[in-house]
Each structure stands twice: as structure tokens, then as C-alpha cells.
């Protein structure tokens, strides 16, 4: 509603007269409230057309990881040294400590990646930050046994900071946190609570603060927020980030994007309409399709590693991506790999990516095809 600014130039007597006259005039007709949501969007309103969706905390965390990643990848230029302390500050944002390293989009008091991270991996990330800092101190070109930046043979524009075993720590951290924060929270916390009926669905959280959603609606929206797709994903895939970006990339081979997006909309409507069976069916579809993003992307990177078997930079980069993605599959009940299975497939690849063979890669591919929902035909199209 546009504000009207009126300059009062009359005496108190004239003003009083004007006010008395106003009392006798009919009340103005309210301006109709336009619809806040378009068809086909992940956008929901209540009976009074008040917006009932808010996942701003998840959006902040997506920005935080995005900016951490930008910082980490700056070391793909030789001579750029990273600081593990800065990465710790960005990870924890404790007392706003990360804010000096974040843009306005990522800065948010009380919002951090660390406190939402799967507890069993938190300490590992502090070790990862140290390993990345150590690798970035090298000013020598990387090779087997020597940390440093490695340039692609086939595409000199591509360069990656690798450790002495060919591990790209920036990928391990970024893709790891996608799994241990975004995927874990969405599936283990919010989808699990939604399916179990853990969250209250009886009334708005706090109408006085403009929070017109129930707890159940809000928690489910937070799961959607971690996927990293825009509300108009059906027509706008350009703005997808993180898992959403990989859903787009794998969509031709796996037909993920539309079923996943529709399932989120169906589940949210089911929650608001208290349709239990529709809610459970849609949540199961979300779990299934989201796991296929990760499993399919893991297999995609194994294929890229095989295609780049004689290009150490591209091969090690692809195997690092694979390693981080496959570890995500320990999350998501019903569509996961056990930690022992993840360890088994990583053992096949070996701990020195420079020395991983084509046979190793083929054996890892077979393991995933046999233990995930990705079929041999789908793998051929990745």
C-alpha cells in the first residue's frame, strides 16, 4: 500500500472541521489483495491470502556454503594460501564470527552450518580445513606425492588444488556439507518428523509476527529450502543450486526434476489439508528422487574419471567429487547405503587417486548399480 504524505497547512480550527467532515464520508472500499502465488509454484497462502512459507534460515545456509566454496576454490590458483581459521569461522559463524567473511546474503546471527551438521562428521570438517590449508601452502605444481595445483592436459583452463594423493579437499568439504547439513537435515529431521506427525499442525506459529504457518508446514518448508531450487522450478531451472543444480544436470538421464518438485508441492498441500496418505506417499517420492540425484551424480563422476583416466587433474577432480557424493548416501532412511557399504566402495577406488585404475572405477560403478536405484540403462545415459 502506497503511503500518502500530507502537509498540514491549516489552523487547528480548520483541521477539526475537516476531521468532522471525514466522519460523515463513506468508508473507502478496500483495495483487493492480489494473489501472492502463481499456479505451479512452491508457494502457499492461508484463507486470508497470507503467505505461509518461510525457509529463510535454509537460504542463509545455502549462501554460507556457496561463499565458503568460492573462498576454497580461490586456491585453484597457485600461490593463493587459504586459512583454516577463516573456514572454521565461516563454518560455525559463532557469535557472528563468520560475518566478516560473508556477504549480506550469507550473514545472519544464529544461522550456521556447524550446528546443523551431522554430529558424527563435525570434527572431520575441522581436520579437512587443516588439510586444505596445508595443500594451499604449496607453490609447486601438484603431482603424485606432491600437493599443489594441477592443470588439465586436455583443457588447460581447468586447474585444481590437490593434495599429494590427488584429493581435492574443496570438493570433499563442499559436497560433504551438502550431504551432512542439507540432505541430512531435510531427510533425517524434517521429512522424518513430517512422516511421523511429530510437528504440530493445529494453528499458526505466531500470527502477531507474521508467521501464519503451522509448525508442520514450516518444518516441511525447511526441507524444501535445503534442496536449493526456486519456487518456480517447473519453469526456472537456471537458479537451482546445490542438489537442485545436480537434479537439473541428471534430469535427462534419470527424470528427476518434475517428479521431485511435484512431490514437494503435493506433500505440502497434503499437510495443510491433513491428508495423511497423500503426505506419506509424496514424502516417500521425495526421499526416492533426492537419493537418485546423489547416486546418479556419484556414478556420473565415476564415468568422468574413466573418460579422463590419462588426465590426472580431471581424473582426480572427478574421483574427489565421487568420494564426497557417495558419502552423502549414509543419510535418508530407506534409500541409503550403510557406512560399511560406503567404506567398501571407497576401498575399491583406493586412497591415492593418481593410482586408481580403470578396473577400479569399473568395479565401483558395478557396486553402485547393484546397490542403488540407478539402473544399468540409466547409467549408460548419464
N, C-alpha and C positions, 0 to 999 in steps of 0.2 A: 504494500500500500504506500502510495507516494505521500510524503509529508508535505503539509502546506504551511508555509511560514507567513504570518500576518503581522504587519507592523501596525501597532495601535497608535493612532494619532488623534484620538478623540478624548474629550474630558470624561471624568468618571460618570457624569450625568448622562452623557450620550451613550456611553458604554452600557450603563444599566438599562437604558431604553432599548438598546439593540438586543441585549440578552433577553429582556422580557418579550420582545418580538419573536425571538428564536423559539421560545417555548410554545408559541402558538402555531408554528410551522410544522407540517408533517415530517415525521422521521424519514431520513433518506433511505432509499432502497439499497440494501447491501449489495456490493459487487459480488457476483457469483465466484466461488472459488474454482479455479481451473483444475483439471485433473493433474495430479502430480506424477502419474505413471503412464507410460505407454504400453500398449499390448506387447507381450513377448519379452518384457524386461524383468529382471530380478528387482522388483520394486513393488512395495505393498503399502496400503493405507487402511485405516480403520473406517468405521461407518461415517465418521465426520470428516473423512478425507484428510486425516493427519498421517504423515509419514510414520511408518512403524519399523523402519530398517535403520540400523546403525552398527557398522563394524569399523569405526574409525581407528580403534586400537590396533586392529589387524593391518589396516592400511599403513599405519605408522611403522609397524614392524617390517612390513614389506619394503618400505623406503629405507629403513635402517640397514637391512641386509643388502639392498641394492647399492647403497653408498659404501658399505664395508667392502663389497665386491669391487667397486670402482677403485677404491684405495688399494686393495690387494693386487689387482691387475696392473696397477701402475708400475709394478716391479717387473713386468714383462719387458721393460726397457732396462738394459744393463746399466748398472750404476745407481739405480733408484733403490735405496735401502728402506725397508719397512720397519715399523716399531711394533713389537708385541704388546707394549703397554697401550698404544693407541688402539689396537684391535681389542684389547681387554676392555678399555673404556667404552668402545662402540658396542661391544657385546653386552655389557652389563648396564650401561647408561646409569650407573648407580649415582643417586643424588644429582642426576643431570650431567655426570662426568663426561658422557659421550657427546653432549650437545655441542661442544666447541668443534667437534669433528663432523657434525651433521648439518644439513640444510634445515630450513624451516619445515620442510615437508616431513623430515625424519625426527626432529626434536620433539620430545613430548615427555613431560615429567611423569614418572611412574610407568612408562612403557619401555620394555626392554626385551631382548631376545633370551637372555640368560635364564630369567625366572620362568620362562615358558618352555625351556629346553628339556627334553627327556633326561631325567635325572642321571641315568646311567652313563650319559655321554658328556656331561658338562665339563668334567675335569679334562677329558680328552681334548676339548677345544683349546684350553689354555696351553696344552702341550703342542697342539697344531700351530698356534700363534707363534710360539717359540721356534718351531721348525721352519715356518715361513720366513721369520725374521732372519734366521741363520742362513737360509738359502739365498736371501736377497743381499747378503753381505758379499757374495762372490762377484768379482768383476771379470772372472774368467768364463769363457764360453762353456756351457754345460755339455757334458758327455758322460758315458758310463763310468761311474766312480767319481765324477766331479760335478758338484752343484753349479748352476748358472743358467743363463738364458740360452735356449736352444732355438735355432732358426730352422724353419721348414725347408727341405730341399726342393720340393715341388712348388711351394708357394712362399717365397721369401717375405711376404708381408705378414706371415703368421709366425709369432715368436712367443715362447712360453718359458717362464721361470720354473725349472725342475730341480729336484734335489739329486743327490748322487745316484739314486736308484730310479730316476725318471719319474718320480711322483710330483704332481703339480698340486701343491698344498692349497692354492687359491681355489681350485675346484673341489678338493676334499672338504674345505670349510664351507664354501657357498652351498654346494649341493647337499652336504651333510646337514646344514642348518635348515634347508628346505624340508628335509625329512624329519629331523629331530625337534623342530619347532612347528613348522606349518602343518605338515602331514600328520605328525603325532598329535598335536592339539586338536586338529579337525576331526580325526578319526577316533582317537582314544578318549578324548574328553567330550567334545561337543556331539559327535554322531552317537557315541556310546550312551551319553546322557539322554539324548533325544529318543533313542530306541527304547531305553529303559523307563522313560517317563520320569526321569529324575528332576526335571526342571518344572517350576510352577507355570501353568498356562491359564491361570484364572483371571488375572487382571493386569492392567498396565503397571510397569515397574514404578514409574513416578511421573504422572501427568503434569505436575507442577513444574518439573524440569524439562518438559517436552519429550519425555521418554514414554511414548504411547504404545510400546510393545510389551508383551508378556515376557517373563524370563525365558520361557521355552522358545519363543520366536527369536529373541535376541541371541541366545546361545547358538541356535542353528544358523543365524545370520553370520555369526563369528566364524563358523566352519566355512561358510561361503567366502568370507573375506580372505581366508588363508589360501584359497585356490588361486587368487590373483587374476581374476577375469573381470571385465567391466559389466555393468548391469545390462548392457545391450549386446551381450556376447553373440547372440544369434546373427547380428549384422555387423559387429565390430570385433574383429579378432586382432587388430593391429595393437590395441592397448593391453593385450594379455601379458602377464608377467609370470615368472617362475613356473609352477606347474601348469598354469594356464597357457603359457607360451609353448610348452612341450606338448600339451594336448593338441594345439594347432599344428605343430610340426609332425605329430604322429597320426593326425586325423585321416589322411588319405589311406594309409595302410590299415588303421585299426578302427575307424569310425567311432571316435570317442566324443568329440566336442558336443554335438547335438544331444545325444542321449544323456551325457553328464549334466549339461545345462538344464535340460528339461526336467531331469530328476530333481535338481535343486529347487526348481520352481514348484514342481508337484509336491515335494515334501513340505515346503513352506506353506503352501495352500492347505495341505492336509493338517498341519499343526494348527493353523488358525481355525480350521473348520472341525477340528477334533475328530478327524478320520484316521483311526489308528492303523487299519490295514494298509491304506494308501501311503501313510507315513512310513511304515516299516518297509514296504516294497520299494519306495523311492530311495530310502536310505541305503538299502542293500544295493541298488543300482549305482548309487554314488560310490560306495565302497569298491565295487567291482570295476567301474570305469576309471576311477582315480588310480587304482592299483595297476591298471593296464597302461596308464601314462608312464609309470615308473618302470614297470617290467619291459615295456616296449622300447623305452629310451635306453635302458640298460643293454638290450640286445642291439639296438641301433649303434651304440658306441662300440660294441664288440665287432660289429661288421665294419665300422670305420677303421678300427685298429687293424683289422685284417687287410683292408684295402691299402693301408699305409704302412705295411709291415717293414718296408725299406726306407721309411722316412721317420727317424726317431722322434722328431718334435711332434708330428701329428699322431704317431702311434702312442706315445706316452701320454699325450693330452687326452686321447680317446680312452685309454685304459684308466686314467685318473677319473674321468667323468663316469665311466662304468663303475668303478670301485665305490664312488660316492653314491651313485644312484641305487646300486644293488643293496647297499646297507640300509636304505630307506624302507626296504620291504620287510623289516622286522616289525613294523607298525601295521595297523589295520587288521583287526580280527577277521578271520575267515578268508582273507586274501593276502596272506603274508608268507614269508619264509622265516624259518626259525633262525636264531642266531647261529646255530650249528650248521645249517644249510648255507648261510651267507659265508661263514668261515670256510666251508668246503669249497665253494666256487672260487673264493679268493685264493685259496691254496692252489687251485688249478692254474690260475693266472701267474702266481708267484709274486715275490716281493721286490723283484727287480724288473721293471717294465722294459728296460732296454733288452733284456734277455728272454722276454716272453715270446714263445714261438707261435707259428700259425696253427700248429696242432693244439697247443694250449688254448688258444682262442676258440677253435672249433669245439673242443671238449666243454668249454664254459658255455658256449652257445647251446649245445645239446642239453646241458644240465638245466638251463633256464627254460628251454622249450618243454622239457619233461616236468618241470616243477612250477610253472606259472600258467596263466591263462592264454598266453600268446601261442598261437598255432604255428606249425611249420609253414603253412601258406602265408600267414600274416608276416612271419619273419622274412620270407622271400620278398615281400613288398616294402619292407622298411627302408 
